[in-house]
Amino acid sequence: MSQDCTKKLQTATREKLRKLNFLRGRQVQPGEFWDVVVVTAVDGSQREAYERQISDKIHRKELPLGTQYKVFSDPPGSKIGNGGSTLCALQQLSDAYGRTLSSLRVIMIHAGGFSQRLPSASALGKIFMALPLGDPIYQMLELKLAMYVDFPSQMNPGILVTCADDIELYSVEDGQSVKFDKPGFTALAHPSPLSVGTTHGVFVLDSQEKSFSSEMENASCLHFLHKPSVTKMRESGAVCKGQIGLFPVPDTEFVYTDSAYYVHFDTANSLLNILQELGPLDCEIDAYGDFLQALGPKATIEYTSNIANVTKEESSLVKIRQKIFHILKGTPLNVILLNNSKFIHIGTTSEYLFHLTEDEVLRSELGFLSSAFSVHVNQHSEGSSERCVMHSILDPDCRVGSGSVVEYSRLEAGVSVGEGSIISSCWVSPGLSVPDGAFMHSLCVTHRNQSAFVTVFFGIKDNLKHSVDAPAYLEELEVFGFSLSKCLSIWGVENEALKFSGNASSCSLWSACLFPVCSEQQSSFSMSLRMLQAVLSGSPSPLPKNIRLISMQDCLQCKNLAEMLKFRKGLHDDIKQRRAGK
């Protein structure tokens, strides 16, 4: 991207942040902001966590006031995906507002799921991930609202659908604005390399409407492709060539990929009809692939039987897709081409570290800081501009390596954090040293009717979702590049003694009972760090007898939400007091 494009993005982004900052803690006027902000959750426990955090934000005046903030959870039972969440949340909106709903402007942020690829966001939610900007500090919720702050005043009543773990940056020319004023669906589209198109949705546009002459254009979509192959993109006419007006593209060929989309309320009623026809859902529905592929004049029913991109195949999926197709067929899909834009995904530990510490362009565009709402950070540490400390208290004698993130933590004298590591919600005792590439996250749990602490640890690149069929295959599961069976040997644990949570036929690092339950937060971190250091050194370090070990999955089942938020509040109050005393 050229310097001119980057400068335009930076200017446009800073203006959006300024607008939201102006609205935070203010009573908004009608049409000035969203009428309703909806956040979806995977279950009742997650809904409770979200509601509590939103309530705290409103109390601290960190969000615009006068807007209705709603959290809707998926019904118990089968996983229903973000498409199922969309349908169920629509039904709950209809139940709550009745006919009034047809006059409201709603944003729906899908934040369900357990964030297995970024476990520091598992207990309290990806939508509440801290970001290094703003005072009070931004979380992902505020950033999403800031990037869309111009939309409510430019849209007809309806719903904007988006996800919690991505950011869209865009600029438009003076006098232009992104408008959602057409029937059917209207989607945002971003120019992307063909390789990106294989993992996203891709728009096939009417070639007669493509001019690429400005930062923003409106077009009609003939057909929507979901995670297509490069061959499929070419055959469908989705591939564009050359450059986009004044904005050169790295590749001579590119496609337009998806992000957020708007649904006019007349069409939202059609979605409600889908749920009424289907009844209780028993499989995962995709809010992009299963809805948008039904739209546009060239949409065909063939996609309904394609299960190549399905995480878990259910017998009812094809039948449900066919019903969705027949109900939505003929609905227009309008596209807003954001020719100077970026789509950033922050859903994995590697992406999180890269965008918060290494991505200098994004840091410049968003104004990310190396230290946000923190005290006693040693500004003279090596690589200080390449690490990120948020909502934390560090002794001046601490060292944080480049490429590392510390959030919601206390680090005492002499603590050292290696390079490329994540320290989240931890209390680290004096003199401890965290190795490079480590992920360490402390959670409060309720154990035997008392508060206790567990610190989970993994390598940044460990695959927590990879599973084997039985404990006999532990060699295939790796922690920091070492087989799990070798780790158990170092800790003095027999392979046969290792337990897994949940389904016994699906054994993974996520469900492996590896982490000690301790009575104090500091001792929890220290014990888990000793386990990790023993693995890296290859030195036997048997665990204490009768120590209780649980999994990350268990931690979420018995998490003590009140105590985790109490720890964050204690940090917040301490930081405010220390800053005031300077």
C-alpha positions in Angstrom: 0.0 0.0 0.0 1.4 3.4 -1.0 2.2 6.1 1.6 -0.6 8.2 0.3 -3.1 5.4 0.9 -1.7 4.8 4.3 -2.0 8.5 5.2 -5.6 8.6 4.1 -6.4 5.5 6.2 -4.6 7.0 9.2 -6.5 10.3 8.9 -9.9 8.6 8.4 -9.3 6.2 11.3 -8.1 8.8 13.7 -11.3 10.8 12.9 -13.5 7.8 13.7 -11.7 7.3 17.0 -12.2 11.0 17.8 -15.9 10.8 17.1 -16.4 7.8 19.4 -14.2 9.4 22.1 -16.6 12.4 22.0 -19.6 10.1 22.4 -18.2 8.0 25.3 -20.0 8.7 28.5 -22.4 11.1 26.7 -26.2 10.7 26.2 -26.5 10.3 22.4 -29.1 11.9 20.4 -31.6 10.0 18.1 -29.8 9.0 14.9 -26.4 9.9 16.3 -25.5 6.4 17.3 -26.9 2.8 17.2 -30.3 2.4 18.7 -29.4 -1.1 19.8 -26.0 -2.8 20.2 -26.3 -6.6 20.2 -23.5 -8.9 21.3 -24.1 -12.7 20.8 -22.8 -15.3 23.2 -22.4 -19.1 23.0 -24.2 -19.9 26.2 -25.7 -18.5 29.4 -22.4 -18.4 31.2 -20.8 -16.4 28.5 -23.8 -14.1 28.3 -23.5 -13.4 32.1 -19.8 -12.5 31.6 -20.6 -10.2 28.7 -23.5 -8.5 30.5 -21.4 -7.9 33.6 -18.6 -6.3 31.6 -20.9 -4.1 29.5 -22.7 -3.0 32.7 -19.3 -2.0 34.2 -18.4 -0.1 31.1 -21.6 1.9 31.2 -21.0 2.6 34.9 -17.5 3.9 34.1 -18.9 5.9 31.2 -16.7 4.1 28.6 -19.6 3.6 26.1 -22.1 6.0 24.6 -25.1 6.3 26.9 -28.8 6.1 25.9 -28.2 3.2 23.6 -29.7 -0.2 24.4 -27.0 -2.9 24.9 -28.2 -6.4 24.6 -26.5 -9.8 25.0 -28.2 -12.8 23.5 -27.0 -16.3 24.0 -27.5 -19.3 21.7 -30.1 -21.8 22.9 -28.7 -24.9 24.8 -27.9 -28.0 22.8 -26.1 -28.2 19.4 -23.7 -25.6 18.2 -25.5 -23.4 15.7 -22.7 -21.2 14.3 -22.9 -17.5 13.7 -25.7 -17.9 11.2 -27.8 -19.7 13.8 -26.9 -17.0 16.3 -28.0 -14.3 13.8 -31.4 -16.0 13.4 -31.9 -16.6 17.2 -30.8 -13.0 18.0 -33.2 -11.7 15.5 -36.0 -13.6 17.1 -35.0 -12.3 20.6 -35.0 -8.7 19.2 -38.4 -9.3 17.7 -39.7 -10.6 21.0 -38.2 -7.6 22.9 -39.2 -4.8 20.6 -42.1 -6.0 18.5 -43.2 -3.6 15.7 -40.8 -1.0 17.0 -37.9 -3.1 15.7 -38.7 -2.0 12.1 -37.7 1.5 13.0 -34.4 0.8 14.7 -30.8 0.7 13.6 -29.0 -2.3 15.1 -25.5 -3.5 15.1 -25.1 -7.3 15.8 -21.6 -8.4 16.9 -21.0 -12.1 16.9 -18.8 -12.8 19.9 -19.7 -16.4 20.8 -17.2 -19.2 20.9 -14.4 -20.2 23.3 -11.4 -18.5 21.5 -9.3 -21.7 21.5 -6.7 -20.0 19.2 -6.4 -17.0 21.6 -7.1 -18.5 25.0 -6.4 -15.2 26.9 -9.8 -14.1 25.5 -11.6 -17.4 26.4 -13.0 -16.6 29.8 -14.1 -13.0 29.3 -14.6 -12.9 25.5 -12.8 -11.8 22.4 -15.0 -8.7 22.2 -13.4 -7.6 25.5 -9.8 -8.0 24.4 -7.7 -5.0 25.5 -6.2 -2.7 22.8 -3.4 -0.2 23.4 -5.2 3.0 22.8 -7.7 5.3 24.5 -8.1 6.6 28.0 -10.0 4.8 29.5 -8.4 2.0 27.5 -10.2 0.6 24.5 -11.3 -3.0 24.2 -12.4 -4.6 20.9 -16.0 -3.6 21.5 -15.1 0.1 21.5 -12.9 -0.3 18.4 -15.6 -2.0 16.5 -18.1 0.8 17.5 -15.5 3.4 16.5 -14.8 2.0 13.0 -18.6 2.0 12.3 -19.4 5.3 14.1 -20.4 6.9 10.8 -22.9 4.2 9.8 -26.0 4.8 11.9 -26.7 8.2 10.5 -26.3 6.9 6.9 -28.5 3.8 7.1 -32.1 2.9 6.9 -33.6 0.9 9.8 -31.9 -2.5 9.7 -29.1 -4.6 11.1 -25.3 -4.5 10.5 -23.8 -8.0 11.1 -20.1 -8.2 12.0 -17.7 -10.4 14.1 -15.7 -9.7 17.2 -12.2 -10.6 16.1 -11.7 -8.4 13.0 -11.1 -4.8 12.3 -12.0 -2.9 9.1 -10.1 0.3 8.2 -11.2 2.4 5.2 -11.2 5.8 3.8 -13.6 7.6 1.5 -13.3 10.8 -0.5 -14.6 14.2 0.8 -18.3 14.3 0.2 -18.6 10.5 0.1 -20.2 8.3 2.8 -21.0 4.7 3.2 -24.7 4.4 2.9 -27.0 1.5 3.7 -30.2 2.6 2.1 -31.1 -0.2 -0.4 -33.3 -3.2 0.1 -31.9 -6.7 0.6 -28.3 -7.1 1.8 -25.5 -4.6 1.4 -22.0 -5.9 2.0 -18.6 -4.2 2.5 -16.0 -5.4 0.1 -12.2 -5.1 0.3 -9.6 -5.7 -2.5 -7.5 -8.7 -1.6 -4.9 -11.0 -3.2 -6.4 -14.2 -4.6 -4.7 -16.2 -1.8 -6.9 -14.3 0.8 -10.0 -15.0 -1.2 -9.5 -18.8 -0.7 -10.2 -18.3 3.0 -13.0 -15.6 2.8 -16.1 -14.8 0.9 -15.6 -13.4 -2.6 -18.0 -11.2 -4.6 -18.6 -11.7 -8.3 -19.5 -8.3 -9.6 -21.3 -7.1 -12.7 -18.4 -6.2 -15.0 -20.3 -3.3 -16.5 -20.3 -1.6 -13.1 -16.6 -1.9 -12.3 -14.6 1.3 -12.8 -12.3 1.4 -9.6 -12.1 5.2 -10.0 -12.5 6.3 -6.4 -12.0 5.2 -2.8 -15.6 4.0 -2.6 -18.0 2.7 -5.2 -21.4 1.0 -5.2 -21.9 -2.2 -7.2 -24.3 -5.1 -7.6 -23.2 -8.7 -6.8 -24.1 -11.4 -9.3 -22.9 -14.3 -7.2 -21.2 -14.8 -3.8 -18.5 -17.5 -3.5 -17.6 -18.9 -0.1 -13.9 -19.8 0.4 -13.5 -20.6 -3.3 -10.4 -22.1 -5.0 -8.4 -19.8 -7.4 -9.8 -21.8 -10.3 -13.4 -21.2 -9.1 -12.7 -17.5 -8.8 -11.4 -17.3 -12.3 -14.2 -19.4 -13.8 -16.8 -17.3 -12.0 -15.4 -13.9 -13.2 -14.5 -12.8 -9.7 -10.9 -11.9 -10.5 -10.1 -8.2 -11.3 -7.0 -7.0 -13.0 -4.8 -3.9 -12.9 -4.9 -1.3 -10.2 -7.8 0.3 -8.4 -7.9 3.9 -9.6 -5.1 5.7 -7.8 -4.6 2.8 -5.4 -2.0 0.2 -6.7 -2.6 -3.4 -5.6 0.4 -5.6 -4.7 -0.7 -8.2 -7.2 -1.9 -7.4 -10.7 -4.9 -9.6 -10.0 -7.2 -9.3 -7.0 -10.7 -10.1 -5.7 -13.1 -8.3 -3.5 -13.6 -10.1 -0.2 -16.2 -9.8 2.5 -16.4 -8.4 6.1 -19.5 -6.8 7.6 -22.9 -6.6 5.9 -26.2 -4.8 6.4 -29.7 -6.4 6.2 -32.7 -4.2 5.5 -35.5 -4.9 8.0 -37.9 -6.1 5.3 -35.3 -8.8 4.5 -34.7 -9.4 8.2 -38.3 -10.5 8.4 -37.5 -13.2 5.8 -34.7 -14.4 8.0 -37.2 -14.6 10.9 -39.4 -16.8 8.6 -36.4 -19.1 8.1 -36.2 -19.8 11.9 -39.9 -20.4 12.1 -39.8 -22.9 9.2 -36.7 -24.7 10.5 -37.7 -24.9 14.2 -34.9 -25.7 16.7 -31.5 -25.7 15.0 -29.3 -28.8 15.3 -26.3 -27.9 13.1 -24.0 -25.0 12.4 -25.1 -22.3 10.0 -22.7 -19.8 8.6 -23.9 -16.2 8.5 -21.8 -15.6 5.4 -21.6 -18.8 3.4 -25.1 -20.0 4.0 -26.9 -16.6 3.7 -24.9 -14.7 1.1 -24.5 -17.6 -1.3 -28.3 -17.6 -1.8 -28.2 -14.0 -3.0 -27.7 -12.4 -6.4 -29.2 -13.2 -9.8 -26.6 -15.9 -10.6 -27.0 -17.8 -7.3 -27.7 -21.5 -7.7 -28.7 -24.3 -5.3 -25.5 -26.3 -5.9 -23.6 -24.8 -3.0 -26.1 -26.3 -0.5 -24.6 -29.8 -1.0 -20.9 -28.7 -0.8 -19.6 -29.6 2.7 -15.9 -29.0 1.9 -15.7 -26.1 4.3 -17.9 -27.5 7.1 -16.2 -28.1 10.5 -18.7 -30.8 11.5 -21.0 -32.4 9.0 -24.6 -32.9 10.2 -27.2 -34.8 8.2 -29.7 -31.9 8.4 -27.3 -29.2 7.0 -28.1 -29.7 3.3 -31.8 -29.6 4.0 -31.5 -26.4 6.1 -29.3 -24.8 3.4 -31.9 -25.6 0.8 -34.7 -24.0 2.8 -32.5 -20.9 3.3 -31.8 -20.7 -0.4 -35.5 -20.9 -1.4 -36.5 -18.2 1.1 -33.7 -15.8 0.2 -33.5 -16.5 -3.6 -34.0 -13.3 -5.6 -32.9 -11.0 -2.7 -30.5 -8.4 -4.0 -26.9 -8.3 -2.8 -25.5 -4.8 -3.0 -21.8 -4.2 -2.5 -19.9 -1.2 -1.3 -16.3 -1.4 -2.8 -13.9 0.1 -0.3 -11.0 0.5 -2.6 -8.7 2.0 0.1 -9.3 -0.4 3.0 -7.9 -3.1 5.2 -9.4 -6.2 6.8 -7.4 -7.3 9.9 -8.1 -10.5 11.7 -7.0 -10.8 15.4 -8.2 -14.3 16.3 -4.9 -16.2 17.0 -2.0 -15.7 19.4 0.3 -15.1 16.4 -2.0 -12.5 14.8 -2.5 -10.8 18.2 1.3 -10.4 18.8 2.0 -9.3 15.3 -0.6 -6.6 15.1 0.0 -5.2 18.6 3.8 -5.2 18.4 5.3 -5.7 15.0 2.8 -4.2 12.5 4.2 -0.6 12.4 1.7 0.5 9.7 -1.3 -0.6 11.7 0.1 0.9 14.9 0.5 4.2 13.1 -3.0 4.1 11.6 -4.7 3.3 14.9 -2.3 5.1 17.2 -1.4 2.0 19.1 0.8 2.7 22.1 3.7 0.6 23.6 2.2 1.3 27.0 -1.5 2.0 27.6 -3.1 2.7 31.0 -0.1 1.2 32.8 2.4 2.4 35.4 6.1 2.0 36.1 6.9 0.7 32.6 10.6 0.9 32.0 10.7 3.0 28.8 14.4 2.2 28.3 13.9 -1.5 27.8 15.3 -2.9 24.6 12.7 -2.9 21.8 10.4 -0.7 23.8 8.5 0.3 20.7 8.0 -3.3 19.8 6.3 -4.6 22.8 2.9 -3.8 24.3 1.9 -3.3 28.0 -1.8 -2.7 28.8 -3.7 -2.2 32.0 -0.8 -3.4 34.1 1.6 -2.5 36.9 5.3 -3.3 36.4 8.1 -2.7 38.8 10.7 -0.4 37.2 13.2 -3.2 37.4 11.2 -5.5 35.0 12.2 -6.3 31.5 9.7 -7.1 28.7 11.2 -8.5 25.6 10.4 -7.2 22.1 7.3 -8.7 20.4 5.7 -9.5 23.8 2.3 -8.4 25.2 1.6 -8.0 28.9 -2.1 -7.3 29.8 -4.1 -7.0 33.1 -1.0 -8.2 35.1 1.2 -7.3 38.0 5.0 -7.9 37.5 7.1 -7.5 40.6 10.8 -6.5 40.9 13.3 -8.3 38.6 10.7 -10.1 36.5 11.8 -10.8 33.0 9.5 -11.7 30.1 11.2 -13.2 27.0 10.5 -12.2 23.4 7.3 -13.0 21.6 5.3 -14.0 24.7 1.9 -13.2 26.1 1.3 -12.6 29.8 -2.3 -12.2 30.6 -4.1 -11.7 34.0 -1.1 -12.8 35.9 0.6 -11.8 39.2 4.3 -12.6 38.8 6.5 -12.8 41.9 9.9 -11.1 42.1 12.8 -12.4 40.0 10.9 -14.9 37.8 11.9 -15.3 34.2 9.4 -16.2 31.5 10.9 -17.8 28.4 10.6 -16.7 24.8 7.4 -17.7 22.9 5.4 -18.5 26.0 1.7 -18.0 26.6 0.7 -17.7 30.2 -2.8 -16.8 31.4 -4.2 -17.0 35.0 -7.8 -17.7 35.7 -9.8 -17.7 38.9 -12.0 -20.8 39.4 -14.4 -22.1 42.0 -12.9 -25.3 43.4 -14.6 -27.2 46.2 -16.8 -24.1 46.9 -13.7 -21.9 47.3 -11.9 -19.5 45.0 -8.7 -20.9 43.5 -6.3 -20.1 40.7 -5.1 -21.9 37.6 -2.3 -20.6 35.2 -2.5 -22.2 31.8 0.7 -22.3 29.7 1.3 -23.2 26.1 3.8 -22.3 23.3 2.6 -19.5 21.2 2.4 -21.8 18.2 0.8 -24.8 20.0 -2.3 -26.1 18.4 -4.9 -26.4 21.1 -7.6 -27.6 18.8 -5.7 -30.5 17.3 -7.2 -33.7 18.8 -6.4 -37.4 18.8 -8.9 -40.3 19.2 -7.5 -41.7 22.5 -4.9 -41.0 25.2 -2.7 -43.7 23.6 -1.8 -41.2 20.9 -0.2 -38.6 23.2 2.9 -38.4 21.0 0.9 -36.5 18.5 0.1 -33.7 20.9 2.9 -31.2 21.5 3.7 -28.5 24.1 6.5 -26.1 23.0 7.5 -28.7 20.4 7.8 -31.5 22.9 5.5 -34.5 22.9 2.9 -34.4 25.7 4.1 -37.9 26.8 7.6 -36.5 27.3 6.2 -33.5 29.3 4.3 -35.9 31.5 7.4 -37.9 32.2 9.3 -34.8 33.3 6.4 -33.9 35.6 6.3 -37.4 37.1 2.9 -38.1 35.7 2.1 -41.5 34.1 0.5 -41.4 30.7 -2.4 -43.5 31.9 -3.0 -41.1 34.8 -3.6 -38.1 32.5 -7.3 -37.2 32.3 -9.2 -35.4 29.6 -12.3 -33.3 30.0 -15.5 -33.9 28.0 -15.6 -36.4 25.1 -13.1 -39.2 25.7 -12.8 -39.8 22.0 -11.5 -36.3 21.4 -8.2 -35.6 23.3 -6.5 -32.2 22.8 -4.3 -29.7 24.7 -7.6 -27.8 25.3 -9.1 -30.7 27.2 -6.0 -32.2 28.8 -5.9 -31.9 32.6 -2.4 -30.4 32.9 -2.7 -27.3 35.1 -2.4 -27.2 38.9 -5.1 -25.7 41.0 -3.6 -23.4 43.6 -5.0 -21.3 46.5 -3.2 -18.1 45.4 -2.7 -16.3 42.1 1.1 -15.8 42.6 1.8 -19.4 43.6 -0.3 -20.6 40.6 1.9 -18.7 38.2 5.1 -19.8 39.9 4.1 -23.5 39.8 3.0 -23.4 36.1 6.2 -21.5 35.2 8.3 -24.2 36.9 6.5 -26.9 34.9 7.2 -25.0 31.7 10.9 -24.4 32.6 11.4 -28.1 33.4 10.1 -29.1 30.0 12.4 -26.6 28.2 15.5 -27.7 30.3 14.6 -31.4 30.1 15.1 -31.7 33.9 12.7 -33.8 35.9 10.5 -31.8 38.2 7.8 -34.0 39.7 4.6 -32.3 40.7 3.6 -32.3 44.4 1.6 -35.4 45.4 -2.2 -35.0 45.5 -2.1 -31.8 43.4 -5.3 -31.3 41.5 -4.9 -30.8 37.7 -7.6 -29.4 35.4 -7.8 -28.4 31.8 -8.5 -25.1 30.1 -11.9 -26.5 29.2 -12.5 -27.2 32.9 -11.4 -23.6 33.8 -14.2 -22.2 31.6 -16.8 -24.5 33.2 -15.9 -23.4 36.7 -14.6 -19.9 36.1 -15.1 -17.3 38.9 -16.2 -14.3 36.9 -16.6 -12.0 39.9 -13.0 -12.6 41.2 -11.4 -12.2 37.7 -13.2 -8.8 37.2 -12.3 -7.9 40.8 -8.6 -8.4 40.0 -8.9 -6.1 36.9 -10.8 -3.5 38.9 -8.1 -3.6 41.6 -5.5 -2.9 38.9 -7.7 -0.1 37.4 -8.0 1.6 40.8 -4.4 1.2 41.7 -3.2 2.6 38.3 -5.6 5.6 38.6 -4.3 6.2 42.2 -0.6 6.0 41.2 -1.1 8.2 38.1 -2.9 10.8 40.2 0.0 10.7 42.7 2.7 11.6 40.2 
